[in-house]
Amino acid sequence: MLRIVILTYESLYSSMMIAHLAESRPGRIAGIVSSSCIVQGKGLLGSLRHVLQRAGPQFFLRKSLETVQYKTLASLWHLLGRPRKVFKIRELAQKYGLALTKSADVNSAPTIAWIRGLQPDLIISVYLNQWIGPGLLGLAPKGCINIHPALLPRHRGLFPYFWVLANGESETGVSVHIVEPEFDTGDVIAQARIEVSASDTVQSLSYKSARVGGDLLVQAVDAIEADAVVRLPQDPALASYHSWPTSEAYRRFKRAGRQFGSVRELIQYL
């Protein structure tokens, strides 16, 4: 049975997938490293300044609001004792008896030593917001895989759901791939398609991707455990890459009649 260490940046959607894997394949996850930075190598103020400069005020404010809404609702549900479908990373670690640490740099010597101490066979990146370096990639005998909410090699990079909606695309998907030093370029080992409806928002597409992604992670873990992985190299000729949504891209997103989502929608997912 594989021993797995998860690298993640906490969100509603990453928690959904980690919980699904923990429930579906008990005993596999040994520990979780939760990213404590917004932008790798920068403190809080530097991260906020970086996002504001790269993305512009519209996306910055909307993304900040989404994060605040999720954390506020999750805390409120906890105080009220209201049942939830999704738990925070700390709560997941307690529920499943998993080791947990925070790290602003997953490639740092202390973090690598902590992971090595868990003796993982496989490392899984679940929406991690940090670059994974060679020292970490060579740590587990079965390597490192990542889950990406797009049909790789299309939409490598940041916020695929936003770009899919801004571009008016009718289809997206989720891919599990081998992690290479360059972002989102490794061989794909599991992939599924998702239809984009006229009513989809960034939140609804994120939720759909997490539901599909949880199943794909289980599929990938089973294949790795059985030494039955089929690797599909990505075709660079078909690749596209996106970074932070710019002000112009945000205006295009709005002109397409798309929305980020509502509090009511978020409540349904919690």
Buried (B, 14 or more C-beta within 10 A) or exposed (E): EBBBBBBBBBBBBBBBBBBBBBEBBEEBBBBBBBBEBBBBEBEEEEBBBBBBEBBBEBBBEBBEEBEEBBBEBBEEBEEEEEEEEBBBBEBBBEEBEBBBBBBBBBBBEEBBEBBEEBEBBBBBBBBBBBBBBEEBBEBBEBBBBBBBBBBBBBBBBBBBBBBBBBBEBEEBBBBBBBBBEEBBBBBBBBBBEBEBEEEBBBBBBBBBBBBBBBBBBBBBBBBBBEEEBEEEEBEEEEBBBBEBBBEEBBEBBEEEEBBBBEBEBBEEBB
